[in-house]
C-alpha cells in the first residue's frame, strides 16, 4: 500500500502555499523519503541511509509517485527534475540534507521551512532581486576581491593557508601524490599539473561553484577540470575515491611516512610484495639491508608520524637558543618551514641560524650539534658542514653560481649547500631539569588545517617524543635568501626561481641571486626578504601568503 500523501495547503489558483509557518510534520509511517544519490559523497550517503533506517524512516531506493520527500544535494529544483527526468507532483517536498539530518537527530519528521526547501531557478532569481539578496551579494563582493588576476607564476599572487576551495584541492593533492607513487615516465609532469591546478584554486578569492570559473584558470588542465566538475555535480570524485581505497595507495602512504624512504624505495618494497611495516621488518630479519636513515625511521616511526604542535617546536627552538648562547652569544635564530607560514603543526622542525659576524658562523653548527649530543638531545644525526662554496672565496663564489643555482632550480628544493644537520631530537630529562619553557600557542586544543588537534603536550609527553629537527646555519650575508628558501612552500620557491630566471634572467638560490643579463654575471645583494622581492620586481608576499 502506498504511503499517504501529505496534505498541502493551496490557494485559489491551486498554487502550493510555501510560507515558513506551514507545518508539514507528520508520522514516520506517513512519509516515504527518496535520497537523490548524485552530489552526495558515497560515504556520507551510506551513513545517512543507515541512520535513517535505524531510526525507522521509510526510504525508497528509487523515485515513485509514493515518495513524499526528496532529499538532495542539488541547489535547485530544476536540477532535481533533470536528474529524475520528470517533474514530481506539487505536493512532494524537495529538501536539502540539513532537513534529513534534523529529522534523524530529533527522531521525527520536522517542519519543512524555506530554510531547508530547495527552490527553483526562478524563485532564486526573484529572491536575489530583494533587498536581503542584494545585501548578501554586496557582502560577497566585499570579501571576494575582484582584482584577482590569473598570473602565470604562483609567486605573483597570494596563496593563504585557509582558502575557499579545500574540497577541490584535497582531491587534486591526492591525485598528485598518486602520480608521484606510480612508476611511469610521465610521473613528474602529471604530478606537477595537479599541483599547479591546486595552487590556482588556493589563490582563487572565492569558492568555485561552476566549472566555467575553474576553466578560466590557465593552470587548471583538462584532467583537473574533469575532477572539479565531478565534485561539483556529485560531491566527490570516483577516481579519487578509488585511489584512496586502493591497496597500492594505502601501502605507499605508509612506506613513504618512514624517515629515509622516498617514493622509489616505497615502490620497490611494494613490488617485492611487502604491504606493511611488519612485512619490511620481517624481510630485514631475513637479511635485507636498510640505510642508516631508514633504520632510524623504523626505530622512531611511531613518534615521527605524529604532528609536532607549534608550541613544542618553539620549545625546541628555545633549547637551541639557550645552548647557542653558551657557545656563541647573540646568534639570530628563526623557526622556519610551515610554522612560519602560519601552520599550527608539522612533521619536522626547521631552525635557521646565523650571526652578524661571519667569522663566528664558521664551525658554529659542529659545536652546537656536539653540545646537544652531549646533553642527550640528539639521538642520531646526519651532519654536513663545510660544503658552502659561496662562503670560501669570491672567485669560487662566482665560479659555482651556475652549478649551484641550476641544481637548486631542477630540484625545486631549498637544500643548496648551507651547513646543515638533520637529526633525531628528544627533549629528555635535561629539558625538564632546566625548565626551558615557552608559552604554547595551542592551549585550547585548536585544530590545524588538517583537523589534527594541536593542543600543547605536557612536559612528560614531550620528553618521550622523538622529533625530526633540521638545523641550518647560513652566513649573515646569505641569511635573507636562506630565510626565504627555508620558509617555503616548495611550490612557491619553485615558482619564484622559475619566474626570476625566465622573466629577469636572474638565478636565485638559498645563497643569493645573480643577474645573468650582465657580463660578467653580477651579484644582486639584499638585506631582507622585502628587498629580494623588490629586486625581483614582485609585490612582497607575507609568509602566510606563500602556502602554494
C-alpha positions as CSV (number, residue, x, y, z in Angstrom):
1,X,0.0,0.0,0.0
2,X,1.4,3.4,-1.0
3,X,2.3,5.8,1.8
4,X,-0.2,8.6,2.4
5,X,0.5,11.9,0.8
6,X,1.0,15.0,3.0
7,X,-1.9,17.4,3.0
8,X,-0.7,20.5,1.2
9,X,-2.4,23.9,1.5
10,X,-3.2,25.5,-1.8
11,X,-4.5,28.9,-2.8
12,X,-7.5,29.6,-5.1
13,X,-5.2,29.1,-8.1
14,X,-4.0,25.7,-7.0
15,X,-0.6,27.0,-6.2
16,X,1.1,25.4,-3.2
17,X,1.5,27.7,-0.3
18,X,5.1,27.9,0.8
19,X,5.3,30.0,3.9
20,X,7.7,29.4,6.8
21,X,4.9,28.6,9.2
22,X,3.2,25.8,7.3
23,X,3.6,22.7,9.4
24,X,4.4,19.5,7.5
25,X,5.3,17.4,10.5
26,X,3.6,14.0,10.3
27,X,4.1,10.5,11.5
28,X,7.1,8.4,10.2
29,X,4.8,5.9,8.6
30,X,3.1,8.6,6.6
31,X,6.2,9.7,4.7
32,X,8.4,8.0,2.1
33,X,11.8,9.5,1.6
34,X,13.9,9.3,-1.6
35,X,17.5,10.5,-1.4
36,X,19.0,11.7,-4.7
37,X,22.4,9.9,-4.8
38,X,24.1,12.5,-7.0
39,X,26.1,15.3,-5.5
40,X,26.4,13.5,-2.1
41,X,29.7,11.8,-1.2
42,X,29.3,8.0,-1.2
43,X,30.4,7.6,2.4
44,X,28.0,10.3,3.7
45,X,25.2,8.8,1.6
46,X,25.7,5.4,3.2
47,X,25.8,6.9,6.7
48,X,22.6,8.9,6.1
49,X,20.8,5.7,4.8
50,X,21.9,3.6,7.7
51,X,21.0,6.2,10.3
52,X,17.6,7.0,8.8
53,X,16.6,3.3,8.5
54,X,17.8,2.7,12.1
55,X,15.6,5.5,13.3
56,X,12.6,4.0,11.5
57,X,12.3,6.3,8.5
58,X,10.9,4.8,5.3
59,X,13.3,5.1,2.4
60,X,12.8,4.4,-1.2
61,X,15.6,3.1,-3.4
62,X,14.1,4.8,-6.5
63,X,11.7,7.7,-7.1
64,X,8.0,6.9,-7.5
65,X,4.6,8.5,-7.1
66,X,4.5,7.2,-3.5
67,X,7.5,9.4,-2.5
68,X,6.6,12.3,-0.2
69,X,10.0,13.9,0.4
70,X,13.0,14.2,-1.9
71,X,16.3,14.9,-0.2
72,X,19.1,16.3,-2.4
73,X,22.5,17.9,-2.5
74,X,21.5,19.8,-5.6
75,X,20.9,23.6,-5.2
76,X,17.8,24.0,-7.4
77,X,14.6,22.0,-8.0
78,X,15.4,22.3,-11.7
79,X,18.5,20.1,-11.3
80,X,16.4,17.5,-9.4
81,X,13.8,17.4,-12.2
82,X,16.6,16.9,-14.7
83,X,18.0,14.0,-12.7
84,X,14.6,12.4,-12.3
85,X,13.7,13.1,-15.9
86,X,10.3,14.1,-14.7
87,X,8.6,16.7,-12.6
88,X,7.2,15.4,-9.3
89,X,3.7,16.3,-8.1
90,X,3.4,19.7,-6.5
91,X,2.8,18.2,-3.0
92,X,6.2,16.4,-2.9
93,X,8.7,18.3,-0.7
94,X,12.2,18.8,-2.1
95,X,14.6,19.5,0.7
96,X,18.3,19.7,1.5
97,X,20.4,17.3,3.6
98,X,20.0,19.5,6.7
99,X,16.3,18.6,6.9
100,X,17.1,14.8,7.0
101,X,19.9,15.4,9.5
102,X,17.5,17.3,11.7
103,X,14.9,14.5,11.4
104,X,17.4,11.9,12.4
105,X,18.6,14.0,15.3
106,X,15.1,14.6,16.6
107,X,13.8,11.2,15.7
108,X,10.8,12.6,13.9
109,X,9.7,14.4,10.7
110,X,10.4,18.0,11.4
111,X,8.8,21.0,9.8
112,X,9.7,21.8,6.2
113,X,10.6,25.5,6.1
114,X,12.1,27.8,3.5
115,X,15.4,27.3,5.1
116,X,15.6,23.7,4.0
117,X,13.3,23.7,1.0
118,X,15.1,23.6,-2.4
119,X,13.8,26.3,-4.7
120,X,13.6,26.7,-8.5
121,X,15.9,28.9,-10.5
122,X,13.0,31.3,-11.0
123,X,12.4,31.6,-7.2
124,X,16.1,32.1,-6.6
125,X,16.2,34.9,-9.2
126,X,13.2,36.6,-7.5
127,X,14.9,36.3,-4.2
128,X,18.1,37.8,-5.5
129,X,16.2,40.9,-6.5
130,X,15.1,41.5,-3.0
131,X,16.9,43.8,-0.5
132,X,18.1,40.8,1.5
133,X,19.7,39.2,-1.5
134,X,21.3,42.4,-2.6
135,X,22.9,42.8,0.9
136,X,24.2,39.2,0.7
137,X,25.6,40.0,-2.8
138,X,27.3,43.1,-1.5
139,X,28.8,41.2,1.4
140,X,30.2,38.6,-1.0
141,X,31.8,41.3,-3.2
142,X,33.4,42.8,-0.1
143,X,35.0,39.6,0.9
144,X,35.9,38.5,-2.7
145,X,38.5,40.8,-4.3
146,X,37.5,41.4,-7.9
147,X,41.1,42.4,-8.8
148,X,42.2,38.8,-8.9
149,X,44.5,38.1,-11.8
150,X,45.2,34.7,-13.3
151,X,49.0,35.2,-13.2
152,X,51.3,32.6,-14.8
153,X,53.5,32.3,-11.7
154,X,52.4,31.3,-8.2
155,X,54.7,33.8,-6.6
156,X,52.7,36.7,-8.3
157,X,49.6,36.0,-6.2
158,X,48.7,35.4,-2.5
159,X,48.2,31.8,-1.5
160,X,46.7,31.7,2.0
161,X,46.8,28.7,4.4
162,X,43.0,28.8,4.7
163,X,41.2,29.2,1.4
164,X,37.7,28.7,-0.2
165,X,38.3,25.5,-2.3
166,X,39.5,22.8,0.1
167,X,37.3,20.1,-1.3
168,X,38.9,20.5,-4.7
169,X,42.5,21.0,-3.6
170,X,42.3,18.0,-1.3
171,X,41.3,15.8,-4.2
172,X,43.9,17.2,-6.6
173,X,46.7,16.7,-4.0
174,X,45.7,13.1,-3.6
175,X,46.0,12.7,-7.4
176,X,49.4,14.5,-7.2
177,X,50.7,12.1,-4.6
178,X,49.4,9.1,-6.6
179,X,51.1,10.3,-9.7
180,X,54.4,10.5,-7.8
181,X,53.9,7.0,-6.5
182,X,53.1,5.4,-9.8
183,X,56.1,4.3,-11.8
184,X,55.7,6.0,-15.2
185,X,57.8,8.2,-17.4
186,X,55.2,11.0,-17.1
187,X,55.0,10.8,-13.3
188,X,56.6,14.2,-12.6
189,X,54.7,16.1,-15.3
190,X,51.4,14.7,-14.2
191,X,52.1,15.4,-10.5
192,X,53.1,19.0,-11.4
193,X,49.9,19.5,-13.4
194,X,47.8,18.6,-10.4
195,X,49.9,20.7,-8.1
196,X,49.6,23.8,-10.3
197,X,45.9,23.4,-10.5
198,X,45.6,23.1,-6.7
199,X,47.7,26.2,-6.3
200,X,45.5,28.2,-8.6
201,X,42.4,27.1,-6.6
202,X,44.0,28.0,-3.3
203,X,44.7,31.5,-4.6
204,X,41.2,32.0,-6.0
205,X,39.3,34.5,-3.8
206,X,36.0,32.7,-3.6
207,X,34.5,29.2,-3.7
208,X,34.3,27.7,-7.2
209,X,30.6,26.9,-7.8
210,X,30.6,26.5,-11.6
211,X,33.0,24.6,-13.9
212,X,33.2,27.7,-16.0
213,X,35.1,29.5,-13.2
214,X,37.7,26.8,-13.0
215,X,38.0,26.6,-16.8
216,X,39.1,30.3,-16.9
217,X,42.2,29.5,-14.8
218,X,45.2,28.8,-17.0
219,X,46.8,26.4,-14.6
220,X,43.8,24.1,-14.4
221,X,44.2,21.4,-17.1
222,X,41.7,19.1,-18.6
223,X,42.1,16.2,-16.1
224,X,41.8,18.6,-13.2
225,X,38.7,20.2,-14.7
226,X,37.1,16.8,-15.1
227,X,37.7,16.1,-11.4
228,X,36.4,19.5,-10.3
229,X,33.3,19.1,-12.4
230,X,32.6,15.7,-10.9
231,X,32.9,17.1,-7.4
232,X,30.6,19.9,-8.3
233,X,28.0,17.5,-9.6
234,X,28.3,14.6,-7.3
235,X,30.1,15.9,-4.2
236,X,33.1,13.6,-4.8
237,X,35.4,12.1,-7.5
238,X,35.1,8.4,-8.2
239,X,38.8,8.5,-9.4
240,X,39.9,9.9,-6.1
241,X,37.8,7.6,-4.1
242,X,39.2,4.6,-6.0
243,X,42.7,5.8,-5.3
244,X,42.1,6.2,-1.6
245,X,40.6,2.7,-1.3
246,X,43.3,1.0,-3.4
247,X,45.9,-1.2,-1.7
248,X,48.7,0.4,-3.7
249,X,48.0,3.9,-2.5
250,X,47.4,2.9,1.2
251,X,50.7,0.9,1.2
252,X,52.7,3.7,-0.5
253,X,51.4,6.2,2.0
254,X,52.6,4.0,4.9
255,X,56.0,3.3,3.4
256,X,56.5,7.0,2.4
257,X,55.9,8.0,6.0
258,X,59.1,6.3,7.1
259,X,62.0,8.6,7.5
260,X,64.6,7.8,4.8
261,X,62.1,6.1,2.5
262,X,61.2,8.0,-0.7
263,X,58.7,7.1,-3.4
264,X,61.3,5.0,-5.3
265,X,62.1,2.8,-2.3
266,X,58.4,2.6,-1.3
267,X,57.6,1.4,-4.8
268,X,60.5,-1.1,-4.7
269,X,59.2,-2.6,-1.5
270,X,55.6,-2.7,-2.8
271,X,56.8,-4.6,-6.0
272,X,58.5,-7.1,-3.7
273,X,55.2,-7.9,-2.2
274,X,55.5,-6.0,1.1
275,X,52.3,-4.5,2.3
276,X,53.0,-3.3,5.8
277,X,55.8,-2.2,8.1
278,X,55.8,-5.7,9.6
279,X,56.5,-7.2,6.2
280,X,59.5,-5.0,5.7
281,X,60.9,-5.7,9.2
282,X,60.4,-9.4,8.5
283,X,62.5,-9.0,5.3
284,X,65.1,-7.2,7.3
285,X,65.3,-10.1,9.8
286,X,65.9,-12.3,6.7
287,X,68.9,-10.2,5.6
288,X,67.5,-7.2,3.7
289,X,69.7,-4.1,4.2
290,X,68.4,-0.7,5.3
291,X,70.1,2.6,5.1
292,X,71.1,4.3,8.4
293,X,68.3,6.8,8.0
294,X,65.7,4.0,7.3
295,X,66.9,2.2,10.4
296,X,66.2,5.3,12.5
297,X,63.0,5.8,10.7
298,X,61.7,2.4,11.7
299,X,63.0,2.7,15.2
300,X,61.2,6.0,15.9
301,X,58.4,5.7,13.4
302,X,55.5,5.9,16.0
303,X,56.9,9.3,17.2
304,X,57.9,10.7,13.8
305,X,54.4,10.2,12.2
306,X,52.8,12.3,15.0
307,X,52.3,16.0,14.3
308,X,54.5,18.4,16.2
309,X,52.4,21.2,17.7
310,X,53.9,24.7,17.2
311,X,54.2,25.2,20.9
312,X,56.6,22.2,21.1
313,X,58.5,23.4,18.1
314,X,59.0,26.7,19.9
315,X,60.3,24.8,22.9
316,X,62.9,23.1,20.7
317,X,63.9,26.5,19.3
318,X,64.3,27.8,22.9
319,X,66.6,24.9,23.7
320,X,68.7,25.7,20.6
321,X,68.9,29.4,21.6
322,X,69.9,28.5,25.2
323,X,72.7,26.2,24.1
324,X,73.9,28.5,21.4
325,X,74.2,31.3,23.9
326,X,76.8,29.2,25.8
327,X,78.8,28.6,22.6
328,X,78.3,31.9,20.7
329,X,76.2,34.7,22.2
330,X,73.9,37.0,20.0
331,X,73.1,34.4,17.3
332,X,70.0,35.1,15.2
333,X,67.6,32.1,15.3
334,X,64.4,31.6,13.2
335,X,61.8,28.9,13.3
336,X,61.1,28.4,9.5
337,X,59.1,26.0,7.3
338,X,55.4,25.6,7.6
339,X,55.3,27.2,11.1
340,X,56.5,30.5,9.7
341,X,53.7,30.3,7.1
342,X,51.1,30.0,9.8
343,X,50.7,26.3,10.3
344,X,49.9,25.1,13.8
345,X,51.6,21.8,13.4
346,X,54.2,20.0,11.2
347,X,56.1,16.8,11.0
348,X,59.6,18.3,11.4
349,X,61.1,21.4,12.9
350,X,63.4,23.6,10.7
351,X,65.6,26.1,12.6
352,X,67.7,28.6,10.7
353,X,70.7,30.2,12.4
354,X,73.2,33.0,11.7
355,X,75.4,35.6,13.3
356,X,76.1,39.2,12.2
357,X,79.9,38.4,12.4
358,X,80.7,35.9,9.6
359,X,83.9,34.8,11.4
360,X,81.7,33.4,14.2
361,X,79.5,31.4,11.8
362,X,82.2,29.1,10.5
363,X,82.3,25.9,12.6
364,X,79.2,27.0,14.7
365,X,77.0,24.1,13.6
366,X,79.5,21.5,14.5
367,X,79.9,23.0,18.0
368,X,76.2,23.2,18.5
369,X,75.5,19.6,17.4
370,X,78.3,18.4,19.6
371,X,76.9,20.1,22.7
372,X,73.3,19.0,22.0
373,X,74.6,15.4,21.6
374,X,76.5,15.6,24.9
375,X,73.3,16.8,26.7
376,X,71.3,13.9,25.2
377,X,69.0,15.9,22.9
378,X,70.3,14.5,19.7
379,X,70.0,10.7,19.3
380,X,71.1,10.4,15.7
381,X,72.4,12.9,13.2
382,X,73.2,13.4,9.5
383,X,75.7,16.3,9.6
384,X,77.1,18.1,6.6
385,X,79.4,21.1,7.2
386,X,82.0,23.0,5.2
387,X,80.2,22.5,1.8
388,X,79.2,26.1,1.2
389,X,81.5,27.2,-1.7
390,X,80.0,30.7,-1.7
391,X,81.4,31.2,1.8
392,X,85.0,30.4,1.0
393,X,86.2,32.9,-1.6
394,X,84.8,35.4,-4.1
395,X,86.4,33.5,-7.0
396,X,84.9,30.2,-6.1
397,X,81.8,32.1,-5.1
398,X,81.2,33.2,-8.7
399,X,82.5,30.1,-10.4
400,X,80.0,28.0,-8.6
401,X,77.0,30.2,-9.2
402,X,75.8,28.4,-12.3
403,X,76.0,24.9,-11.0
404,X,74.6,25.6,-7.6
405,X,71.6,27.7,-8.7
406,X,70.7,25.5,-11.6
407,X,70.9,22.4,-9.4
408,X,68.5,24.0,-7.0
409,X,66.3,25.0,-9.9
410,X,66.0,21.5,-11.2
411,X,65.3,20.0,-7.8
412,X,62.8,22.7,-6.9
413,X,64.1,22.4,-3.3
414,X,65.9,24.6,-0.9
415,X,68.8,22.5,0.3
416,X,71.6,24.1,-1.6
417,X,75.0,23.8,0.2
418,X,74.3,25.5,3.5
419,X,75.8,23.8,6.6
420,X,73.0,21.7,8.0
421,X,72.2,18.8,10.3
422,X,69.2,16.5,10.1
423,X,68.8,14.9,13.5
424,X,66.5,12.9,15.7
425,X,65.8,15.2,18.7
426,X,64.4,14.3,22.0
427,X,63.6,16.5,24.9
428,X,64.5,14.3,27.8
429,X,65.4,14.9,31.5
430,X,67.7,17.8,30.6
431,X,64.7,19.7,29.3
432,X,62.7,19.0,32.5
433,X,65.5,19.9,34.8
434,X,66.5,23.1,33.1
435,X,62.8,24.1,32.8
436,X,63.1,25.6,29.4
437,X,59.6,26.8,28.8
438,X,57.7,28.6,26.1
439,X,54.1,29.9,26.2
440,X,52.5,27.3,24.0
441,X,50.0,28.8,21.4
442,X,47.8,25.7,21.4
443,X,46.5,25.6,25.0
444,X,42.9,25.4,23.8
445,X,43.5,22.4,21.7
446,X,42.9,24.3,18.4
447,X,42.9,22.1,15.3
448,X,45.3,22.8,12.4
449,X,44.4,22.8,8.7
450,X,44.3,19.0,8.6
451,X,41.9,18.7,11.6
452,X,44.6,17.4,13.8
453,X,44.5,18.6,17.4
454,X,47.4,20.8,18.3
455,X,46.8,21.0,22.0
456,X,50.1,21.5,23.8
457,X,51.6,18.5,25.4
458,X,52.7,18.2,29.0
459,X,56.5,18.1,29.6
460,X,56.3,14.4,30.3
461,X,54.6,13.7,26.9
462,X,57.1,15.9,25.1
463,X,60.0,14.2,26.9
464,X,59.0,10.9,25.4
465,X,58.7,12.1,21.8
466,X,61.4,11.9,19.2
467,X,61.2,14.6,16.6
468,X,62.9,15.4,13.3
469,X,64.8,18.6,13.7
470,X,66.8,20.3,10.8
471,X,69.4,22.7,12.0
472,X,70.7,25.1,9.2
473,X,73.5,27.7,9.6
474,X,73.9,30.4,7.0
475,X,76.4,33.3,6.7
476,X,74.8,36.6,7.6
477,X,75.0,37.9,4.0
478,X,73.1,34.8,2.8
479,X,70.6,34.8,5.6
480,X,67.7,36.6,3.8
481,X,67.9,34.2,0.9
482,X,68.1,31.2,3.2
483,X,65.2,32.5,5.2
484,X,63.1,32.9,2.0
485,X,64.0,29.4,0.8
486,X,63.5,27.6,4.0
487,X,60.2,29.3,4.7
488,X,58.7,27.7,1.6
489,X,56.4,26.4,0.4
490,X,58.3,24.2,-2.1
491,X,56.0,25.1,-4.9
492,X,56.2,28.8,-4.0
493,X,60.0,28.6,-4.2
494,X,59.9,26.7,-7.4
495,X,57.7,29.4,-9.0
496,X,59.8,32.2,-7.6
497,X,63.0,30.8,-9.0
498,X,61.3,29.9,-12.3
499,X,60.0,33.5,-12.5
500,X,63.4,35.1,-11.7
501,X,65.2,33.2,-14.4
502,X,62.5,33.2,-17.2
503,X,61.4,36.8,-16.7
504,X,64.6,38.6,-15.4
505,X,67.4,36.2,-16.2
506,X,68.3,36.1,-12.5
507,X,69.5,33.0,-10.8
508,X,68.0,32.7,-7.3
509,X,69.1,30.2,-4.6
510,X,69.3,30.0,-0.8
511,X,72.7,31.7,-1.1
512,X,71.8,34.8,-3.1
513,X,70.9,35.9,-6.6
514,X,72.9,36.7,-9.7
515,X,71.9,38.8,-12.7
516,X,72.9,36.9,-15.9
517,X,72.0,39.8,-18.1
518,X,75.4,41.3,-17.2
519,X,78.7,40.0,-18.4
520,X,80.4,39.1,-16.2
521,X,77.5,37.9,-14.0
522,X,76.6,40.5,-11.4
523,X,75.6,39.5,-7.8
524,X,72.4,41.2,-6.6
525,X,72.6,41.9,-2.9
526,X,69.7,42.1,-0.4
527,X,69.4,42.5,3.3
528,X,65.9,41.3,3.8
529,X,63.1,39.3,2.1
530,X,61.4,42.5,1.2
531,X,64.5,43.7,-0.7
532,X,64.6,40.4,-2.6
533,X,61.0,40.8,-3.7
534,X,61.8,44.4,-4.7
535,X,64.8,43.4,-6.8
536,X,62.7,40.8,-8.5
537,X,60.0,43.4,-9.3
538,X,57.4,41.5,-7.3
539,X,54.9,42.6,-4.7
540,X,56.1,41.4,-1.3
541,X,54.2,38.3,0.0
542,X,53.9,37.7,3.7
543,X,55.0,34.2,4.7
544,X,51.3,33.4,5.4
545,X,50.6,34.1,1.7
546,X,53.2,31.6,0.5
547,X,51.2,28.4,1.1
548,X,51.2,27.2,-2.5
